[in-house]
């Protein structure tokens, strides 16, 4: 499996790459804590995600909670089809901030 990575690409813009799966997202959540400082809107670009499962969706929801707690806006771009299918199937397409 491709290890998941976060790369800051600009002011509030974070590229997510690799595999978002059970066992891998915990480290990614820990690594993302520094972005939730309340300083800027956040945009997570998921175009580099190669594989995902429901744990990847749980990570996005956790990021939404952290953004709310820190008073930041958050959005997700270029969500992979595999994840979008899970989002739609679970009915979360109405609450996830997808650009």
C-alpha positions as CSV (number, residue, x, y, z in Angstrom):
1,X,0.0,0.0,0.0
2,X,1.1,3.6,-0.7
3,X,1.6,5.4,2.5
4,X,-0.6,8.4,2.9
5,X,1.0,11.8,2.8
6,X,0.0,15.5,3.3
7,X,1.8,18.2,1.5
8,X,1.1,21.9,2.1
9,X,1.0,23.5,-1.4
10,X,-0.1,27.0,-0.6
11,X,-1.9,29.1,2.0
12,X,-4.4,26.7,3.5
13,X,-4.1,24.2,0.6
14,X,-3.1,20.7,1.4
15,X,-2.5,17.9,-1.1
16,X,-3.4,14.4,0.1
17,X,-1.8,11.4,-1.6
18,X,-1.4,7.7,-1.2
19,X,-3.9,5.3,0.3
20,X,-6.6,6.3,2.8
21,X,-7.4,3.0,4.5
22,X,-7.8,1.6,7.9
23,X,-4.5,1.5,9.7
24,X,-3.1,4.4,7.6
25,X,-5.5,7.3,8.4
26,X,-4.6,7.5,12.1
27,X,-1.1,8.7,11.3
28,X,-2.5,11.1,8.7
29,X,-4.9,12.5,11.3
30,X,-2.1,13.1,13.7
31,X,0.1,14.7,11.0
32,X,-2.8,17.1,10.0
33,X,-3.2,18.6,13.5
34,X,-0.9,21.5,12.6
35,X,-3.3,22.7,9.9
36,X,-6.1,23.4,12.4
37,X,-4.8,26.5,14.0
38,X,-7.8,28.7,13.1
39,X,-5.7,30.9,10.9
40,X,-6.9,30.2,7.4
41,X,-9.6,28.4,5.3
42,X,-8.5,24.9,4.4
43,X,-8.7,23.2,1.1
44,X,-7.8,19.5,0.9
45,X,-7.0,18.3,-2.6
46,X,-7.5,14.6,-2.8
47,X,-6.4,14.1,-6.5
48,X,-3.4,12.2,-5.3
49,X,-5.3,9.5,-3.4
50,X,-4.8,6.2,-5.1
51,X,-7.0,4.0,-3.0
52,X,-9.5,4.6,-0.2
53,X,-12.2,2.9,1.9
54,X,-14.6,4.0,4.6
55,X,-11.7,5.0,6.9
56,X,-10.8,7.7,4.3
57,X,-14.3,9.1,4.6
58,X,-14.1,8.9,8.4
59,X,-10.9,11.0,8.1
60,X,-12.7,13.7,6.1
61,X,-15.4,13.8,8.7
62,X,-12.9,14.2,11.5
63,X,-11.2,17.0,9.6
64,X,-14.6,18.7,9.3
65,X,-15.0,18.4,13.1
66,X,-11.5,19.8,13.7
67,X,-12.2,22.7,11.3
68,X,-15.4,23.6,13.1
69,X,-13.7,23.4,16.5
70,X,-10.9,25.8,15.3
71,X,-13.3,28.1,13.5
72,X,-12.0,27.4,10.1
73,X,-13.8,26.7,6.8
74,X,-12.9,23.6,5.0
75,X,-13.5,22.1,1.6
76,X,-12.4,19.0,-0.3
77,X,-11.5,19.0,-4.0
78,X,-10.8,16.3,-6.5
79,X,-12.4,13.5,-4.4
80,X,-11.7,10.1,-6.1
81,X,-14.6,8.3,-7.6
82,X,-14.2,5.4,-5.1
83,X,-14.6,7.8,-2.2
84,X,-17.5,9.7,-3.9
85,X,-19.4,6.4,-4.2
86,X,-19.0,5.8,-0.5
87,X,-20.1,9.4,0.2
88,X,-23.2,9.1,-1.9
89,X,-24.1,5.6,-0.6
90,X,-23.8,6.8,3.0
91,X,-25.9,10.0,2.3
92,X,-23.1,12.3,3.3
93,X,-23.0,14.2,0.0
94,X,-25.4,16.7,1.6
95,X,-23.0,17.7,4.4
96,X,-19.5,17.3,3.0
97,X,-18.1,20.5,1.7
98,X,-17.1,19.2,-1.8
99,X,-15.9,21.7,-4.4
